[in-house]
Amino acid sequence: MRTELWDQFSNLGGPSPRLLATVTAHNADGTSSLTTAEGAQMRAQGQLGGTIPYNVWVQAGRVVDVAPNLPLVEVTV
């Protein structure tokens, strides 16, 4: 039995974050092999057209959209 308090708690996390990743390969099962800016390797559902390597946005394990191919700058505040 769910309570209203549990519903409020489960909503604290919000939606899953959008990640920037580079497509390194298209796989035969409809997934894409990706590398994040931090160097982590992952697979996500979906393949978008483009010449590999290209950048994409990934959310909840799915390729959402093509991302611009801009240089990455990290600033520590």
N, C-alpha and C positions, 0 to 999 in steps of 0.2 A: 504494500500500500504506500503510494507516494504522498508526501505531504507538501504543502506550499513552501515550507522552509527548504526542503530538498530541491524543489524547482528553482528557487532563488539561488541556491548554491550552485546548481549545475549551469546556470547562465553566467556565472562569473567569468568563465574562460573566454567567452565570446567566440566568434568564428575562427576557423583555423587560419593561421597567417599565410600570406602570399610570399613565396620564395622566388628569388631570381636564380636561374640555373642555366647552364650551357648544355645544349643537346650534343652528345658525343656519338650517338648511334640510334638508328631506328631498328626496332626488333620485329621479328616476324609475327609475334603475338599481339601487335598493335600498341606496344609500349615503347617508350623512349628511354634510353640510358642517358643520365644527366650527371653533371658535376656542378656542385654549388660553388659560390665564391670562396667558401671556407675550405674547399677541396673534398667535401663529402660526396661519395658516389651514391646514386639512387636510381630507381626506375619509377616511371609514372605512366598512367594510362593516357594514351593519345599521341598523335603524331601530327605536327603541322608542317606544311611544306616549307622548304628552304634548303639552302646549301649548308651542310654540316661543316663546321660548328656554327650554331646560331643560338641566341638567348631567348628564353621563354620564362613566363610566369607560371609557377606551379602552386596549386592550392588543393589541399585534401587529397593528395595522391593523384591529381589529374593535371595535365598540361592545359592551362587556361587560355593563354594568348602569347603571341610573339612579343618579346621585349626589345627595346632599342639596343643596338650594339654600341654602347658608349663606354668609355673607360671608367673603371671603378675607383673611387676615391674614398678612403676611410679616414675619418677625422675623430680623434679622441678628445672629448671635452672634459 
